[in-house]
Amino acid sequence: MASSDASKRQRPGPWPPATPDAPAGAMPSSSWAKRTGFKAKLSGETNASDSGQILGKSKETELQPDLEAGRARQTPANGEQPQGDRGAPAAPADKDAPVKRRRESDGGGAKNASGPNGQIRAEPVPPPPPLKHTREEVVDVLPQSHDDDGFPIRHSHMKYELRDTPGLVPIGLYGFQHFLSMLGSLILIPLVIVPAMGGSHEDTSMVVSTVLFVSGVTTLLHTFFGSRLPLIQGPSFVYLAPALAIINSKEFQGLNNNNFKHIMKELQGAIIISSAFQALMGYSGLMSLLLRLINPVVVAPTVAAVGLSFFSYGFPQVGTCLEIGLVQILLVIIFSLYLRKISVFGHRIFLIYAVPLGLGITWAVAFLLTEAGAYSYKGCDANVPTSNTLSPHCRDHVIKMKHCRVDTTNALRSSPWFRFPYPLQWGTPVFTWKMAILMCAVSIIASVDSVGSYHASSLLVASRPPTAGVLSRGIGLEGISSVLAGLWGTGTGSTTLTENVHTIAVTKMGSRRAIELGALILILLSLVGKVGGFLASIPDVMIAALLCFMWAMLAALGLSNLRYSEAGSSRNIIIVGLSLFFSLSVPAYFQQYGVSPNSNSSVPSYFQPYIVASHGPVKSKYQGLNYVLNTLLSFHMVIAFLVAVILDNTVPGSRQERGVYVWSDPETARREPAVVKDYELPFRVGRVFRWVKWVGL
């Protein structure tokens, strides 16, 4: 029995109590809940926020799981420090017992009463009997991510996590499956920009093969020396708008011969300079400083604006052959939504391969219609331009023939069986400072996009989120990867594909080895010229139909970052709403100067908004400055980023309300073997970076 004399009482030990085998002086691991101010909701009640959220908060003490000690801990609702944290002796508990959390239907908890000296005293209440539909989940001492209620849970549903190696055959199949599910993101950009540059179908085939090769090489580099997360590197849609703006610049409109190679060399020079800037930003530690400004409320509208910015290209192109384009859109929607839960041999085939299946079936239908003569008109040739067609009968049908037939290109027939992509294959890059500045600004947006992908993927597959140093290292290597993309001539920079996070969640495959083996398979396929020719022969209407789905998916994935914040907060709602609206409205003001209704421009109508650089409202005596400002302010993602980052970092809000991204503490990460194995560089390369704290653990 404890003595009543306070002077004879023993001083309370450390909290949480040290384990017998813990070394002397060892610091306890940092608590995610303490560092972020996160408040768990045990009974399904809605917590209040200072931003005007609906209040349903109880004034009683809530029972919260202690993430460090692995036991339940009381936290007073009024913000008072709990008894155990003030030094009172902790109640004995089994340290190996997991913390169990009940769903909303349980409503379990503990009633609190005031003890002597005003301290909070908990009186144990027997838990109610579990309901029939109640599910209990075990919360481990080291949480992996958070469920819909905000509780940390382990991702035991993942088939293979980051360091798992199930065997050569399984990882080979899973790796190829991963890249196949990302096929649309890898090939769609060259299929759009090469024809816009005036390139032939053979040029498109060569660029597609180059993209596959560079994507495989840069993915290997990223999994070995970057963030080490299972993320595929490839041409990002972030670079599509600036590429189109450069392609449609006034100085390129008068080119007649070899305009494809000339514009490609200009793109290469701009990408190389901007990529070097991105690499410097990562390896110099500037990215660690920029992380203080980047939160889910900033990432969500920025990435969503990338997908929403190309609406003028999507369905207008599908409308050129509705019977093919609509069928493909409907098939992808049916596979990804209505048939998503159907499993074949334990795999959700329709959900994983919605894009390749929709493309293959639509292609087969179009091929059968073409062979059956549905798009054959007597005396008409699809390869003859509409302006040169003399017969009114053919003039009415040549557009449908050009977009619906699958045999209008000879890319597959003219492609060689073997071709090795090599650097500077289009010639020596041309460096122009105004285009380089344009791409440097876009590389910051690409880094913001990657930050959200790093955080979301780490919660799925890794033991902890990466440290700020690991993230800076990943951004720096993405810059080096984009330099390689510029040297090889893919037309865009290389960055983490946002859709990758969705693929990991669907396939439940997070093994780093699977991604690496899949990258090797992709490199081998890129050497087969017929593969690039086959992909380059996809009709334009099918490309547009795929883009309608991919861009909608990109917008949704961007907005999904709000799940890390209080999405119902009026503060966040206003910031995201303003960012999205101005990201559409401000560029519309600038882009209207690039549209000339009465001019006979050779630029298609859906690309005319990207020629604003020569006609924009900014008119100073410095032509280069006019080019940069008019072009940058006509980009939806740039406006969304500027509005979101200014408002989110100036409008007051708590860390929980803003959803500040949680990165692992470097000191704590070095003491945890699991975190070290997840992110440490291989081949003892990490020793070189030990003196550079901002790019390591």
C-alpha positions as CSV (number, residue, x, y, z in Angstrom):
1,M,0.0,0.0,0.0
2,A,1.4,3.4,-1.0
3,S,2.5,5.7,1.8
4,S,0.4,8.8,2.4
5,D,3.6,10.9,3.1
6,A,4.3,12.7,-0.1
7,S,8.0,13.1,0.8
8,K,8.5,9.3,0.9
9,R,6.9,8.6,-2.5
10,Q,9.2,7.6,-5.2
11,R,9.7,9.9,-8.1
12,P,7.8,8.8,-11.1
13,G,9.7,7.2,-13.9
14,P,9.9,8.3,-17.5
15,W,6.9,8.3,-19.7
16,P,6.5,5.9,-21.5
17,P,8.2,3.5,-19.1
18,A,11.5,2.3,-20.3
19,T,11.7,-1.4,-21.3
20,P,14.2,-3.6,-19.4
21,D,16.4,-4.1,-22.4
22,A,16.4,-0.4,-23.5
23,P,19.9,1.1,-23.3
24,A,20.5,3.8,-20.8
25,G,19.8,7.3,-22.0
26,A,17.9,6.1,-25.0
27,M,15.3,8.6,-26.1
28,P,11.7,7.4,-26.7
29,S,10.5,7.4,-30.3
30,S,8.6,10.6,-31.2
31,S,4.9,10.5,-31.3
32,W,3.1,11.3,-34.5
33,A,0.0,12.4,-32.5
34,K,2.1,14.8,-30.4
35,R,3.9,16.4,-33.3
36,T,0.8,17.0,-35.3
37,G,-1.7,17.8,-32.7
38,F,-3.9,15.0,-34.1
39,K,-7.0,14.1,-32.0
40,A,-8.5,10.7,-32.6
41,K,-12.3,10.2,-32.7
42,L,-13.3,7.1,-30.8
43,S,-17.0,7.4,-30.9
44,G,-17.6,8.7,-34.4
45,E,-18.4,12.2,-33.1
46,T,-17.3,15.2,-35.2
47,N,-14.7,17.3,-33.6
48,A,-14.9,21.0,-33.6
49,S,-12.4,23.3,-35.3
50,D,-11.8,27.0,-35.0
51,S,-12.9,27.4,-38.6
52,G,-16.5,26.9,-38.0
53,Q,-17.0,23.2,-38.3
54,I,-20.1,21.6,-36.8
55,L,-19.5,20.8,-33.2
56,G,-20.3,17.5,-31.7
57,K,-17.5,17.2,-29.2
58,S,-18.0,15.7,-25.8
59,K,-16.5,17.5,-22.8
60,E,-15.6,14.2,-21.2
61,T,-12.2,12.8,-21.3
62,E,-11.5,10.8,-24.5
63,L,-9.6,7.6,-24.4
64,Q,-6.8,7.8,-27.0
65,P,-4.3,5.1,-28.0
66,D,-0.7,5.9,-26.9
67,L,1.2,5.3,-30.1
68,E,4.5,5.1,-28.3
69,A,3.7,2.8,-25.4
70,G,1.1,0.8,-27.2
71,R,-1.6,1.3,-24.6
72,A,-4.7,3.4,-24.0
73,R,-4.1,6.8,-22.7
74,Q,-6.5,9.5,-21.4
75,T,-6.6,12.9,-22.9
76,P,-8.8,15.5,-21.4
77,A,-11.1,17.3,-23.8
78,N,-10.3,20.7,-22.4
79,G,-6.7,20.5,-23.4
80,E,-5.4,19.7,-19.9
81,Q,-2.3,17.5,-19.7
82,P,-3.2,13.9,-18.8
83,Q,-2.2,12.5,-15.5
84,G,0.4,10.2,-16.8
85,D,2.2,13.0,-18.6
86,R,2.4,15.1,-15.5
87,G,4.4,12.6,-13.6
88,A,1.8,10.5,-11.8
89,P,2.6,6.8,-11.7
90,A,1.1,5.1,-14.6
91,A,-1.3,2.3,-14.1
92,P,0.2,-1.1,-14.7
93,A,-0.6,-2.5,-18.1
94,D,0.6,-5.3,-20.3
95,K,3.2,-3.6,-22.6
96,D,2.8,-6.3,-25.2
97,A,-1.0,-5.9,-25.5
98,P,-2.1,-4.2,-28.7
99,V,-4.4,-1.3,-28.6
100,K,-7.8,-2.2,-29.9
101,R,-10.1,0.3,-31.3
102,R,-13.8,-0.1,-31.8
103,R,-15.8,1.3,-34.7
104,E,-18.5,3.9,-34.3
105,S,-21.1,1.3,-33.4
106,D,-19.3,0.4,-30.1
107,G,-19.2,3.8,-28.6
108,G,-17.0,2.5,-25.9
109,G,-15.0,4.7,-23.6
110,A,-14.2,5.6,-20.0
111,K,-16.1,7.9,-17.7
112,N,-14.0,10.4,-15.9
113,A,-14.3,12.1,-12.6
114,S,-12.3,14.7,-10.7
115,G,-9.9,13.3,-8.2
116,P,-8.1,15.0,-5.3
117,N,-6.1,18.1,-6.1
118,G,-8.1,18.6,-9.2
119,Q,-6.5,15.8,-11.1
120,I,-8.3,13.7,-13.7
121,R,-9.1,10.3,-12.4
122,A,-10.4,7.5,-14.7
123,E,-12.9,5.0,-13.4
124,P,-12.9,1.8,-15.4
125,V,-16.2,1.0,-17.1
126,P,-16.7,-2.5,-18.5
127,P,-16.9,-2.3,-22.3
128,P,-20.3,-3.0,-23.8
129,P,-20.8,-6.3,-25.5
130,P,-19.8,-6.2,-29.2
131,L,-22.5,-5.9,-31.8
132,K,-23.0,-8.3,-34.6
133,H,-21.5,-6.0,-37.2
134,T,-18.7,-4.6,-35.0
135,R,-15.2,-5.1,-36.3
136,E,-12.1,-4.7,-34.1
137,E,-8.9,-3.7,-35.6
138,V,-5.5,-3.9,-34.0
139,V,-3.4,-0.7,-33.8
140,D,0.3,-1.5,-33.8
141,V,2.8,0.5,-31.8
142,L,4.2,2.0,-35.0
143,P,1.3,3.1,-37.2
144,Q,1.6,2.8,-40.9
145,S,-1.2,5.2,-42.1
146,H,-4.6,6.4,-41.1
147,D,-8.1,5.1,-41.8
148,D,-11.2,7.2,-42.6
149,D,-11.6,8.1,-38.9
150,G,-8.0,9.3,-38.6
151,F,-6.7,6.4,-36.7
152,P,-3.3,4.9,-37.5
153,I,-3.6,1.3,-38.7
154,R,-1.3,-1.1,-40.4
155,H,-1.7,-1.9,-44.0
156,S,-1.9,-5.6,-43.6
157,H,-4.0,-5.8,-46.7
158,M,-1.0,-5.2,-48.9
159,K,0.2,-8.4,-50.6
160,Y,3.8,-7.3,-50.7
161,E,5.3,-4.3,-49.0
162,L,8.4,-2.3,-49.8
163,R,11.2,-4.7,-49.0
164,D,9.4,-8.0,-49.8
165,T,10.8,-10.2,-52.4
166,P,8.3,-13.0,-53.2
167,G,10.4,-14.7,-56.0
168,L,11.5,-14.0,-59.5
169,V,8.3,-15.2,-61.3
170,P,5.8,-13.4,-59.0
171,I,7.7,-10.1,-59.0
172,G,8.2,-10.3,-62.7
173,L,4.5,-10.7,-63.3
174,Y,3.5,-8.1,-60.8
175,G,6.1,-5.6,-62.1
176,F,4.9,-6.0,-65.7
177,Q,1.3,-5.7,-64.5
178,H,2.2,-2.5,-62.8
179,F,3.7,-0.9,-65.9
180,L,0.9,-2.2,-68.1
181,S,-1.7,-0.6,-65.9
182,M,0.3,2.7,-66.3
183,L,0.5,2.3,-70.1
184,G,-1.8,5.2,-70.8
185,S,0.2,7.7,-68.7
186,L,3.5,6.6,-70.4
187,I,2.5,6.8,-74.1
188,L,-0.3,9.5,-74.3
189,I,2.0,12.6,-74.1
190,P,4.2,11.7,-77.1
191,L,1.1,10.7,-79.1
192,V,-0.2,14.3,-78.5
193,I,2.9,16.5,-78.8
194,V,4.7,14.8,-81.8
195,P,1.9,15.4,-84.3
196,A,1.6,18.9,-82.9
197,M,5.3,19.5,-83.8
198,G,4.6,18.3,-87.3
199,G,6.2,14.9,-86.8
200,S,5.3,11.9,-88.9
201,H,4.0,8.5,-87.6
202,E,7.6,7.2,-87.8
203,D,8.8,10.1,-85.6
204,T,6.0,9.3,-83.1
205,S,7.1,5.6,-83.1
206,M,10.7,6.6,-82.3
207,V,9.6,9.0,-79.5
208,V,7.3,6.4,-77.9
209,S,10.2,3.9,-77.9
210,T,12.5,6.5,-76.3
211,V,9.9,7.3,-73.6
212,L,9.7,3.6,-72.7
213,F,13.4,3.3,-72.5
214,V,14.0,6.5,-70.4
215,S,11.1,5.6,-68.1
216,G,12.7,2.2,-67.4
217,V,16.1,3.7,-66.7
218,T,14.9,6.6,-64.5
219,T,12.6,4.2,-62.5
220,L,15.6,2.0,-61.7
221,L,17.7,5.1,-60.7
222,H,14.9,6.3,-58.5
223,T,14.3,3.0,-56.7
224,F,18.0,2.7,-56.0
225,F,19.3,6.2,-55.4
226,G,16.1,8.4,-55.1
227,S,13.4,8.1,-52.5
228,R,13.6,4.3,-52.9
229,L,9.8,4.1,-53.0
230,P,8.1,1.9,-55.7
231,L,7.2,4.9,-57.9
232,I,7.4,4.9,-61.7
233,Q,9.1,7.7,-63.4
234,G,7.7,8.9,-66.7
235,P,6.5,11.9,-68.8
236,S,4.3,13.9,-66.6
237,F,1.1,15.8,-67.7
238,V,2.6,18.8,-65.8
239,Y,5.0,19.3,-68.7
240,L,2.3,19.0,-71.4
241,A,1.0,22.6,-71.2
242,P,4.4,24.3,-71.4
243,A,5.5,21.9,-74.2
244,L,2.4,22.9,-76.2
245,A,3.1,26.6,-75.5
246,I,6.6,26.2,-76.8
247,I,5.5,24.2,-79.8
248,N,2.9,26.8,-80.8
249,S,5.2,29.8,-80.3
250,K,5.2,32.4,-83.1
251,E,8.8,31.8,-84.2
252,F,7.9,28.2,-85.0
253,Q,4.8,28.9,-87.1
254,G,6.7,29.7,-90.3
255,L,8.8,26.6,-90.4
256,N,8.3,24.3,-93.4
257,N,11.0,21.7,-93.3
258,N,12.3,19.6,-90.4
259,N,10.1,21.6,-87.9
260,F,9.8,18.5,-85.8
261,K,13.5,18.2,-85.1
262,H,13.9,21.9,-84.7
263,I,11.2,22.2,-82.1
264,M,12.3,19.0,-80.4
265,K,15.8,20.5,-79.9
266,E,14.3,23.7,-78.4
267,L,12.3,21.5,-76.0
268,Q,15.4,19.5,-75.1
269,G,17.4,22.6,-74.2
270,A,14.6,24.0,-72.0
271,I,14.1,20.6,-70.2
272,I,17.9,20.2,-69.6
273,I,18.2,23.6,-67.9
274,S,15.0,23.3,-65.9
275,S,16.0,19.8,-64.8
276,A,19.4,21.0,-63.6
277,F,17.6,23.6,-61.6
278,Q,15.3,20.9,-60.1
279,A,18.3,18.8,-59.2
280,L,20.1,21.8,-57.6
281,M,16.9,22.5,-55.6
282,G,16.8,19.0,-54.3
283,Y,20.5,18.3,-53.5
284,S,21.1,21.8,-52.1
285,G,18.5,21.5,-49.4
286,L,16.2,24.2,-50.9
287,M,13.5,21.6,-51.2
288,S,13.5,21.1,-47.4
289,L,12.7,24.8,-47.0
290,L,10.0,24.6,-49.6
291,L,8.4,21.7,-47.8
292,R,7.3,24.2,-45.1
293,L,5.0,25.8,-47.6
294,I,3.6,22.6,-49.3
295,N,0.6,21.0,-47.6
296,P,-2.3,18.9,-48.8
297,V,-4.4,22.1,-49.2
298,V,-1.7,23.3,-51.7
299,V,-1.1,20.0,-53.5
300,A,-4.8,19.1,-54.0
301,P,-5.9,22.1,-56.2
302,T,-2.5,22.2,-58.0
303,V,-2.6,18.6,-59.2
304,A,-6.4,18.8,-59.9
305,A,-5.8,21.9,-62.1
306,V,-3.4,19.8,-64.2
307,G,-6.2,17.4,-65.1
308,L,-8.8,20.1,-65.6
309,S,-6.7,22.3,-67.9
310,F,-7.1,20.2,-71.0
311,F,-10.8,20.0,-71.3
312,S,-10.8,21.7,-74.6
313,Y,-8.8,18.9,-76.2
314,G,-10.7,15.9,-74.8
315,F,-14.3,15.5,-75.9
316,P,-14.0,17.8,-79.0
317,Q,-11.5,15.3,-80.4
318,V,-13.8,12.3,-79.4
319,G,-16.6,14.0,-81.3
320,T,-14.7,13.5,-84.6
321,C,-15.7,9.8,-84.4
322,L,-18.4,9.4,-81.7
323,E,-19.2,5.7,-82.4
324,I,-15.6,4.8,-81.5
325,G,-14.7,7.4,-78.8
326,L,-17.9,7.0,-76.8
327,V,-17.6,3.2,-76.8
328,Q,-14.1,3.4,-75.4
329,I,-15.1,5.9,-72.7
330,L,-18.0,3.8,-71.7
331,L,-15.9,0.6,-71.6
332,V,-13.3,2.2,-69.3
333,I,-16.0,3.5,-67.0
334,I,-17.8,0.2,-66.8
335,F,-14.5,-1.7,-66.1
336,S,-13.2,0.7,-63.5
337,L,-16.5,1.3,-61.7
338,Y,-19.2,-1.2,-62.3
339,L,-16.9,-4.3,-62.6
340,R,-14.2,-3.2,-60.2
341,K,-15.0,-5.8,-57.5
342,I,-15.0,-8.8,-59.8
343,S,-11.9,-10.9,-59.2
344,V,-10.4,-13.4,-61.7
345,F,-7.9,-15.8,-60.0
346,G,-7.7,-13.4,-57.1
347,H,-7.0,-10.3,-59.1
348,R,-9.3,-7.5,-59.9
349,I,-8.6,-7.6,-63.6
350,F,-11.2,-5.1,-64.7
351,L,-10.1,-2.4,-62.2
352,I,-6.3,-2.9,-62.7
353,Y,-6.4,-3.1,-66.5
354,A,-9.4,-0.8,-67.2
355,V,-7.4,1.4,-69.6
356,P,-5.6,-1.4,-71.6
357,L,-8.8,-3.5,-71.8
358,G,-10.8,-0.6,-73.0
359,L,-8.2,0.3,-75.6
360,G,-7.8,-3.2,-76.9
361,I,-11.6,-3.9,-77.2
362,T,-12.2,-0.5,-78.9
363,W,-9.3,-1.1,-81.3
364,A,-10.7,-4.5,-82.2
365,V,-14.1,-3.0,-82.9
366,A,-12.6,-0.2,-85.1
367,F,-10.5,-2.8,-87.0
368,L,-13.6,-4.9,-87.7
369,L,-15.6,-1.9,-88.9
370,T,-12.7,-0.8,-91.1
371,E,-12.3,-4.2,-92.7
372,A,-16.0,-4.5,-93.2
373,G,-16.0,-1.3,-95.2
374,A,-18.0,0.9,-92.8
375,Y,-15.6,3.8,-93.5
376,S,-14.9,3.2,-97.1
377,Y,-16.3,5.7,-99.6
378,K,-15.8,5.3,-103.3
379,G,-13.3,7.6,-104.8
380,C,-12.2,9.1,-101.4
381,D,-8.8,8.9,-99.8
382,A,-8.3,9.6,-96.1
383,N,-4.7,10.7,-96.6
384,V,-5.8,13.6,-98.9
385,P,-6.3,16.9,-96.9
386,T,-9.8,18.2,-96.7
387,S,-8.9,21.4,-98.4
388,N,-7.6,19.6,-101.4
389,T,-10.7,17.4,-101.8
390,L,-12.7,18.5,-104.9
391,S,-15.6,16.2,-104.6
392,P,-18.3,17.4,-102.2
393,H,-19.2,13.8,-101.5
394,C,-15.7,13.1,-100.2
395,R,-15.4,16.4,-98.4
396,D,-18.3,15.3,-96.2
397,H,-16.7,11.9,-95.3
398,V,-13.0,12.5,-95.2
399,I,-12.9,13.6,-91.6
400,K,-14.7,10.5,-90.4
401,M,-12.4,8.3,-92.6
402,K,-9.3,10.0,-91.1
403,H,-10.4,9.6,-87.5
404,C,-12.3,6.3,-87.5
405,R,-10.2,4.1,-89.7
406,V,-7.3,2.2,-88.1
407,D,-5.2,1.8,-91.3
408,T,-4.5,5.5,-91.9
409,T,-1.0,5.1,-90.5
410,N,1.9,2.9,-91.6
411,A,3.9,3.4,-88.4
412,L,3.8,-0.3,-87.5
413,R,4.7,-1.4,-91.0
414,S,7.6,1.0,-91.3
415,S,9.1,0.5,-87.8
416,P,12.2,-1.7,-87.6
417,W,12.3,-4.7,-85.4
418,F,15.3,-3.5,-83.4
419,R,16.2,0.1,-82.5
420,F,18.3,1.4,-79.7
421,P,17.4,4.9,-78.5
422,Y,20.5,7.0,-78.0
423,P,21.3,10.5,-76.6
424,L,21.1,13.5,-78.9
425,Q,19.3,11.4,-81.6
426,W,17.5,14.5,-82.8
427,G,20.6,16.7,-82.9
428,T,22.3,19.2,-80.5
429,P,19.8,20.9,-78.1
430,V,19.1,24.6,-78.6
431,F,19.1,26.7,-75.4
432,T,16.8,29.7,-75.1
433,W,16.6,31.5,-71.8
434,K,12.9,32.5,-72.0
435,M,11.9,28.9,-72.6
436,A,14.2,27.7,-69.9
437,I,12.7,30.0,-67.4
438,L,9.3,28.7,-68.4
439,M,10.3,25.1,-67.7
440,C,12.1,26.0,-64.4
441,A,8.8,27.4,-63.0
442,V,7.0,24.2,-64.2
443,S,9.6,22.0,-62.5
444,I,8.6,23.5,-59.2
445,I,5.0,22.4,-59.9
446,A,6.3,18.9,-60.8
447,S,8.1,18.8,-57.4
448,V,4.9,19.7,-55.6
449,D,3.2,16.9,-57.4
450,S,5.9,14.4,-56.3
451,V,5.6,15.5,-52.7
452,G,2.0,14.3,-52.5
453,S,2.9,11.0,-54.2
454,Y,5.8,10.4,-51.9
455,H,3.7,10.8,-48.8
456,A,0.7,8.8,-50.0
457,S,2.8,5.9,-51.3
458,S,4.9,5.7,-48.1
459,L,1.8,5.3,-46.0
460,L,0.9,2.3,-48.2
461,V,4.1,0.4,-48.4
462,A,6.8,1.7,-45.9
463,S,7.2,1.6,-42.2
464,R,7.2,5.3,-41.9
465,P,7.0,8.4,-44.2
466,P,10.4,9.5,-45.5
467,T,12.4,12.2,-43.8
468,A,12.7,15.6,-45.4
469,G,16.2,14.6,-46.5
470,V,15.0,11.5,-48.3
471,L,12.4,13.6,-50.0
472,S,15.0,16.2,-51.1
473,R,17.1,13.4,-52.4
474,G,14.2,12.0,-54.4
475,I,13.5,15.5,-55.9
476,G,17.2,15.9,-56.8
477,L,17.2,12.5,-58.6
478,E,14.1,13.4,-60.4
479,G,16.0,16.4,-61.8
480,I,18.8,14.2,-63.0
481,S,16.2,11.9,-64.5
482,S,14.7,14.8,-66.4
483,V,18.2,15.7,-67.6
484,L,18.4,12.2,-69.1
485,A,14.9,12.7,-70.7
486,G,16.2,16.0,-72.2
487,L,19.3,14.4,-73.6
488,W,17.4,11.4,-75.1
489,G,14.6,13.7,-76.4
490,T,11.3,12.6,-75.0
491,G,9.8,16.0,-75.4
492,T,8.9,16.4,-71.7
493,G,10.6,16.1,-68.3
494,S,10.5,12.9,-66.2
495,T,8.8,12.9,-62.8
496,T,6.8,10.6,-60.5
497,L,3.5,9.6,-62.1
498,T,0.6,10.6,-59.8
499,E,-1.5,7.7,-61.0
500,N,1.1,5.4,-59.5
501,V,-0.4,5.7,-56.0
502,H,-3.8,4.6,-57.2
503,T,-2.2,1.6,-58.9
504,I,-0.3,0.6,-55.7
505,A,-3.6,0.8,-53.7
506,V,-5.5,-1.3,-56.3
507,T,-2.9,-4.0,-57.1
508,K,-1.7,-4.2,-53.4
509,M,1.8,-4.6,-54.8
510,G,4.3,-2.3,-53.1
511,S,7.5,-4.3,-53.6
512,R,10.5,-2.3,-54.8
513,R,11.9,-5.4,-56.5
514,A,8.8,-5.8,-58.6
515,I,9.0,-2.2,-59.9
516,E,12.7,-2.7,-60.7
517,L,12.1,-5.9,-62.6
518,G,9.2,-4.3,-64.4
519,A,11.5,-1.5,-65.4
520,L,14.0,-3.9,-66.9
521,I,11.2,-5.5,-68.9
522,L,10.1,-2.1,-70.1
523,I,13.7,-1.3,-71.3
524,L,13.8,-4.6,-73.3
525,L,10.4,-3.8,-74.9
526,S,11.7,-0.3,-75.9
527,L,14.4,-1.9,-77.9
528,V,11.8,-3.7,-80.1
529,G,10.8,-1.1,-82.7
530,K,7.6,-2.8,-83.6
531,V,6.3,-2.1,-80.0
532,G,6.7,1.6,-80.5
533,G,5.2,1.4,-84.0
534,F,2.2,-0.5,-82.7
535,L,1.5,2.1,-80.0
536,A,2.0,5.0,-82.4
537,S,-0.7,3.6,-84.7
538,I,-3.4,4.3,-82.1
539,P,-6.1,6.5,-83.8
540,D,-6.4,10.1,-82.6
541,V,-10.0,9.6,-81.4
542,M,-8.9,6.7,-79.1
543,I,-6.1,8.8,-77.7
544,A,-8.6,11.6,-76.9
545,A,-11.0,9.1,-75.2
546,L,-8.2,7.8,-73.1
547,L,-7.2,11.3,-72.1
548,C,-10.7,12.1,-71.0
549,F,-10.4,9.3,-68.4
550,M,-6.8,9.9,-67.5
551,W,-7.2,13.6,-66.9
552,A,-10.4,13.1,-64.9
553,M,-8.5,10.5,-62.8
554,L,-5.7,13.0,-62.3
555,A,-8.0,15.7,-61.1
556,A,-9.6,13.2,-58.6
557,L,-6.3,12.0,-57.4
558,G,-5.2,15.6,-56.7
559,L,-8.3,16.4,-54.7
560,S,-7.9,13.1,-52.8
561,N,-4.9,14.7,-50.9
562,L,-7.5,16.6,-48.9
563,R,-8.1,13.5,-46.9
564,Y,-5.0,14.3,-44.9
565,S,-6.6,17.6,-43.8
566,E,-10.0,18.6,-42.4
567,A,-11.9,18.6,-45.7
568,G,-15.0,20.0,-44.0
569,S,-13.2,23.0,-42.7
570,S,-14.6,26.3,-44.1
571,R,-11.1,27.6,-44.3
572,N,-9.9,24.7,-46.6
573,I,-13.1,24.8,-48.6
574,I,-12.7,28.4,-49.5
575,I,-9.0,28.1,-50.3
576,V,-9.5,25.1,-52.6
577,G,-12.5,26.6,-54.2
578,L,-10.7,29.9,-54.9
579,S,-7.7,28.1,-56.2
580,L,-9.7,25.9,-58.6
581,F,-11.9,28.8,-59.9
582,F,-9.0,31.2,-60.5
583,S,-7.0,28.4,-62.1
584,L,-9.7,28.2,-64.8
585,S,-10.7,31.9,-64.9
586,V,-7.4,33.7,-65.0
587,P,-5.9,31.6,-67.8
588,A,-9.1,32.0,-69.7
589,Y,-8.5,35.8,-69.6
590,F,-4.9,35.4,-70.9
591,Q,-5.8,32.7,-73.5
592,Q,-8.5,34.8,-75.1
593,Y,-5.7,36.9,-76.6
594,G,-4.3,33.9,-78.4
595,V,-7.5,33.0,-80.2
596,S,-8.0,34.8,-83.5
597,P,-11.4,33.9,-85.0
598,N,-10.9,35.6,-88.4
599,S,-7.3,34.3,-89.0
600,N,-6.4,31.3,-91.0
601,S,-4.0,29.8,-88.4
602,S,-2.4,26.5,-89.0
603,V,-2.8,25.7,-85.3
604,P,-5.8,23.5,-84.5
605,S,-8.5,25.2,-82.5
606,Y,-7.9,23.1,-79.4
607,F,-4.2,24.3,-79.3
608,Q,-4.9,28.0,-79.9
609,P,-5.0,28.8,-76.2
610,Y,-1.3,27.9,-76.0
611,I,-0.2,30.6,-78.5
612,V,-0.9,33.3,-76.0
613,A,2.8,34.2,-75.5
614,S,2.8,36.3,-78.6
615,H,-0.5,38.1,-78.1
616,G,-1.0,38.2,-74.3
617,P,-2.1,41.3,-72.3
618,V,1.4,41.8,-70.8
619,K,3.1,44.2,-73.2
620,S,6.3,45.7,-72.0
621,K,9.4,46.8,-73.9
622,Y,11.1,43.5,-73.1
623,Q,9.8,40.8,-75.4
624,G,11.3,38.0,-73.4
625,L,9.6,39.1,-70.2
626,N,6.3,39.4,-72.1
627,Y,6.7,35.8,-73.4
628,V,7.4,34.4,-69.9
629,L,4.7,36.2,-68.0
630,N,2.0,35.8,-70.6
631,T,2.7,32.1,-70.9
632,L,3.1,31.3,-67.2
633,L,-0.1,33.1,-66.2
634,S,-2.0,31.2,-68.9
635,F,-1.2,27.9,-67.2
636,H,-4.0,26.6,-64.9
637,M,-1.6,24.7,-62.5
638,V,0.6,27.8,-62.0
639,I,-2.4,30.0,-60.9
640,A,-3.8,27.2,-58.7
641,F,-0.4,26.8,-57.0
642,L,0.1,30.5,-56.4
643,V,-3.4,31.1,-55.0
644,A,-3.2,28.0,-52.8
645,V,0.3,28.5,-51.4
646,I,-0.3,32.2,-50.5
647,L,-3.7,31.6,-48.9
648,D,-2.7,28.4,-47.0
649,N,0.4,30.0,-45.5
650,T,-1.2,33.3,-44.6
651,V,-4.7,32.3,-43.4
652,P,-4.5,31.1,-39.7
653,G,-5.3,27.4,-39.2
654,S,-4.1,24.6,-36.9
655,R,-1.7,21.9,-38.1
656,Q,-4.5,19.3,-38.0
657,E,-6.9,21.6,-39.9
658,R,-4.3,22.3,-42.6
659,G,-3.3,18.6,-42.7
660,V,0.4,19.4,-42.6
661,Y,2.3,16.5,-44.2
662,V,4.1,14.4,-41.5
663,W,7.7,13.5,-42.4
664,S,9.8,11.2,-40.2
665,D,12.2,12.9,-37.8
666,P,15.8,12.2,-38.9
667,E,17.1,11.4,-35.4
668,T,14.3,9.0,-34.7
669,A,14.5,7.4,-38.1
670,R,18.2,6.6,-37.6
671,R,17.3,4.6,-34.4
672,E,14.7,2.5,-36.1
673,P,16.1,-0.3,-38.2
674,A,12.9,-0.7,-40.3
675,V,13.1,3.0,-41.4
676,V,16.8,2.7,-42.2
677,K,16.3,-0.4,-44.3
678,D,13.4,1.3,-46.2
679,Y,15.2,4.5,-47.2
680,E,19.0,3.8,-46.8
681,L,21.0,4.0,-50.1
682,P,22.4,0.7,-51.3
683,F,26.0,-0.2,-51.9
684,R,27.1,1.9,-49.0
685,V,26.5,5.0,-51.1
686,G,24.9,6.7,-48.2
687,R,28.2,7.1,-46.5
688,V,29.1,9.7,-49.1
689,F,26.1,11.8,-48.1
690,R,26.6,11.5,-44.3
691,W,28.0,15.0,-44.2
692,V,25.0,16.3,-46.2
693,K,22.2,16.1,-43.7
694,W,19.5,17.5,-45.9
695,V,19.7,14.6,-48.4
696,G,19.9,11.6,-46.1
697,L,18.2,10.0,-43.2
